[in-house]
């Protein structure tokens, strides 16, 4: 399970990041462990305690998160759940020293980060792939497109523009889409605590991998 934000360094004291707190990913890690899974949690910089029974690995950047994710795949992984809010771009050249203020503008060149969940999904021995889509508009449409484009088995989407279920909230509400090989198209998870949503997501994964959602 990947969780939290990534930080992409600009110089030794500045970075690009986002508002992810890691709460959803940590709740899913706890729910997976409670369901009997052996869980490795790859976390970006957050202030949360490690869930009981979960093995945690801390990273900062998207590249570090991808490297550890690939290592877990090589070590053996049945299910990959990508809840992390990974920065889409990183700085092309990180300054070795603090950039001093000079002039009214500062231009920073950015390059695209690798897409972690899509990279894992493309591997020959791919696990069951669960993606997340945190959107601010056209939430379900974007999620459905990502499900197909990234070759996932399942994707959960939520509207982070809503103050009551955004990044820092203790509650969430999601819609889950499944790939075409499953008869069920989607499942709505009504607003509840992130712990309750996590349990429902684990149940959805269980239903799929145990063929309770029958393949066509």
C-alpha positions as CSV (number, residue, x, y, z in Angstrom):
1,X,0.0,0.0,0.0
2,X,1.3,3.4,-0.9
3,X,0.1,6.4,1.2
4,X,0.6,10.1,1.9
5,X,2.1,12.7,-0.3
6,X,5.5,12.8,-2.0
7,X,8.0,15.7,-1.7
8,X,10.0,16.8,-4.7
9,X,13.0,18.8,-3.7
10,X,13.7,22.3,-5.2
11,X,16.7,22.9,-3.0
12,X,17.8,21.7,0.4
13,X,15.0,23.7,2.2
14,X,12.2,23.8,-0.3
15,X,10.0,21.2,-2.1
16,X,6.8,20.6,-4.1
17,X,4.1,18.6,-2.4
18,X,0.4,18.4,-1.8
19,X,-2.2,18.3,1.0
20,X,-2.4,14.6,1.5
21,X,-2.3,13.5,5.1
22,X,-2.1,9.7,4.5
23,X,-5.1,9.1,6.7
24,X,-7.0,7.0,4.0
25,X,-4.0,4.9,3.1
26,X,-3.1,4.2,6.8
27,X,-6.8,3.2,7.5
28,X,-6.7,0.8,4.6
29,X,-3.4,-0.7,5.8
30,X,-5.0,-1.3,9.2
31,X,-8.1,-2.8,7.6
32,X,-6.0,-5.1,5.4
33,X,-4.0,-6.3,8.4
34,X,-7.3,-6.9,10.4
35,X,-8.5,-9.0,7.4
36,X,-5.5,-11.2,7.7
37,X,-3.1,-9.8,5.1
38,X,0.6,-9.3,5.5
39,X,0.9,-5.6,4.9
40,X,3.8,-3.4,3.8
41,X,3.0,0.3,3.9
42,X,5.2,2.6,1.8
43,X,4.5,6.1,3.1
44,X,5.4,9.6,2.1
45,X,6.1,12.2,4.8
46,X,3.2,12.1,7.3
47,X,2.8,12.5,11.1
48,X,0.6,9.3,11.6
49,X,1.5,6.3,13.8
50,X,2.1,3.0,12.0
51,X,-0.9,0.7,12.2
52,X,-0.5,-2.3,14.4
53,X,1.1,-5.3,12.6
54,X,2.0,-3.3,9.5
55,X,5.5,-3.1,8.2
56,X,6.2,0.5,7.3
57,X,8.8,2.0,4.9
58,X,9.2,5.8,4.7
59,X,10.1,7.6,1.5
60,X,10.2,11.2,0.3
61,X,10.1,11.4,-3.5
62,X,8.1,9.7,-6.2
63,X,11.2,7.9,-7.5
64,X,11.9,6.5,-4.0
65,X,8.3,5.3,-3.8
66,X,8.5,3.6,-7.2
67,X,11.8,1.9,-6.3
68,X,10.4,0.4,-3.1
69,X,7.2,-0.6,-4.8
70,X,9.1,-2.5,-7.5
71,X,11.1,-4.1,-4.8
72,X,7.9,-5.3,-3.1
73,X,6.7,-6.7,-6.4
74,X,9.9,-8.7,-6.7
75,X,9.7,-10.0,-3.2
76,X,6.1,-11.2,-3.8
77,X,2.9,-9.1,-3.8
78,X,-0.7,-10.3,-4.3
79,X,-2.5,-7.0,-4.1
80,X,-1.1,-3.5,-4.7
81,X,-3.2,-0.5,-3.4
82,X,-2.0,2.9,-4.6
83,X,-3.5,5.5,-2.3
84,X,-0.5,7.9,-2.3
85,X,-0.9,11.3,-3.8
86,X,2.2,11.2,-5.9
87,X,3.5,14.5,-7.3
88,X,3.0,14.5,-11.1
89,X,6.2,16.5,-11.7
90,X,9.6,16.9,-10.1
91,X,12.3,19.6,-10.5
92,X,14.6,18.9,-13.4
93,X,17.7,20.1,-11.5
94,X,17.7,20.3,-7.7
95,X,19.9,23.1,-6.4
96,X,22.7,21.9,-4.1
97,X,22.5,25.1,-2.1
98,X,19.5,27.2,-0.9
99,X,18.2,29.4,-3.7
100,X,18.6,33.0,-2.7
101,X,15.9,35.6,-3.4
102,X,16.8,37.7,-6.4
103,X,14.3,39.6,-8.6
104,X,10.6,39.3,-8.7
105,X,10.4,36.0,-10.6
106,X,11.9,32.6,-10.3
107,X,11.7,30.0,-13.1
108,X,11.9,26.3,-12.1
109,X,11.9,23.6,-14.8
110,X,9.8,20.5,-14.0
111,X,9.9,17.1,-15.6
112,X,7.2,14.4,-15.3
113,X,7.5,11.8,-12.6
114,X,6.9,8.1,-13.4
115,X,3.3,6.8,-12.9
116,X,3.8,4.3,-10.1
117,X,0.5,2.4,-10.3
118,X,0.6,2.2,-14.1
119,X,4.2,1.0,-14.0
120,X,3.3,-1.8,-11.6
121,X,0.2,-2.7,-13.6
122,X,2.4,-3.2,-16.7
123,X,4.6,-5.9,-15.2
124,X,4.3,-9.5,-16.4
125,X,3.6,-10.8,-12.9
126,X,1.3,-8.1,-11.9
127,X,-0.7,-8.2,-8.6
128,X,-4.4,-7.3,-8.3
129,X,-4.2,-3.5,-8.9
130,X,-6.2,-1.0,-6.9
131,X,-5.9,2.7,-7.9
132,X,-7.2,5.9,-6.4
133,X,-8.4,9.1,-8.1
134,X,-8.7,12.2,-5.9
135,X,-10.4,14.8,-8.2
136,X,-12.0,18.2,-7.9
137,X,-14.5,17.8,-10.9
138,X,-15.8,15.2,-13.3
139,X,-14.7,12.8,-10.6
140,X,-16.4,9.6,-11.9
141,X,-15.5,10.2,-15.5
142,X,-11.8,10.8,-14.8
143,X,-11.7,7.7,-12.6
144,X,-13.3,5.5,-15.2
145,X,-10.8,6.7,-17.7
146,X,-7.9,6.0,-15.4
147,X,-9.2,2.5,-14.7
148,X,-8.9,1.6,-18.4
149,X,-5.8,3.7,-19.3
150,X,-3.7,2.3,-16.4
151,X,-5.0,-1.3,-16.8
152,X,-6.3,-1.5,-13.2
153,X,-8.6,-4.0,-11.7
154,X,-10.4,-1.5,-9.5
155,X,-10.3,2.2,-8.8
156,X,-11.8,4.3,-5.9
157,X,-12.5,7.9,-6.5
158,X,-13.5,10.8,-4.3
159,X,-14.1,14.6,-4.6
160,X,-11.4,16.4,-2.7
161,X,-13.0,19.7,-3.4
162,X,-15.5,18.9,-0.7
163,X,-14.4,20.2,2.7
164,X,-16.2,17.4,4.5
165,X,-14.3,14.6,2.8
166,X,-11.1,16.3,1.6
167,X,-7.5,15.4,2.3
168,X,-7.4,16.4,6.0
169,X,-10.9,15.1,6.9
170,X,-11.5,12.1,9.1
171,X,-14.4,11.1,6.9
172,X,-14.7,10.1,3.2
173,X,-17.1,9.0,0.5
174,X,-16.1,7.1,-2.6
175,X,-17.3,5.4,-5.7
176,X,-15.5,2.2,-6.7
177,X,-15.3,1.1,-10.4
178,X,-14.2,-2.4,-11.4
179,X,-12.6,-3.5,-14.7
180,X,-14.7,-4.8,-17.5
181,X,-14.0,-8.5,-16.7
182,X,-16.2,-8.2,-13.6
183,X,-19.9,-8.2,-13.8
184,X,-20.4,-5.4,-11.3
185,X,-19.6,-1.9,-12.8
186,X,-19.4,0.2,-9.6
187,X,-20.1,0.3,-5.9
188,X,-21.0,3.5,-4.0
189,X,-19.5,3.9,-0.5
190,X,-21.6,6.5,1.3
191,X,-20.0,9.1,3.6
192,X,-18.5,7.4,6.7
193,X,-15.3,7.5,8.8
194,X,-12.1,6.6,6.8
195,X,-11.8,3.5,8.9
196,X,-15.3,2.4,7.8
197,X,-14.6,3.3,4.2
198,X,-11.3,1.3,4.4
199,X,-13.2,-1.8,5.6
200,X,-15.7,-1.5,2.8
201,X,-12.8,-1.2,0.3
202,X,-11.2,-4.3,1.7
203,X,-14.5,-6.1,1.3
204,X,-14.7,-4.9,-2.3
205,X,-11.3,-6.3,-3.0
206,X,-12.2,-9.5,-1.3
207,X,-15.3,-9.9,-3.4
208,X,-13.3,-9.4,-6.6
209,X,-10.4,-11.7,-5.9
210,X,-12.6,-14.5,-4.5
211,X,-14.8,-14.3,-7.6
212,X,-17.9,-13.3,-5.6
213,X,-17.9,-10.6,-8.4
214,X,-17.9,-13.2,-11.1
215,X,-15.7,-12.7,-14.2
216,X,-17.6,-12.6,-17.5
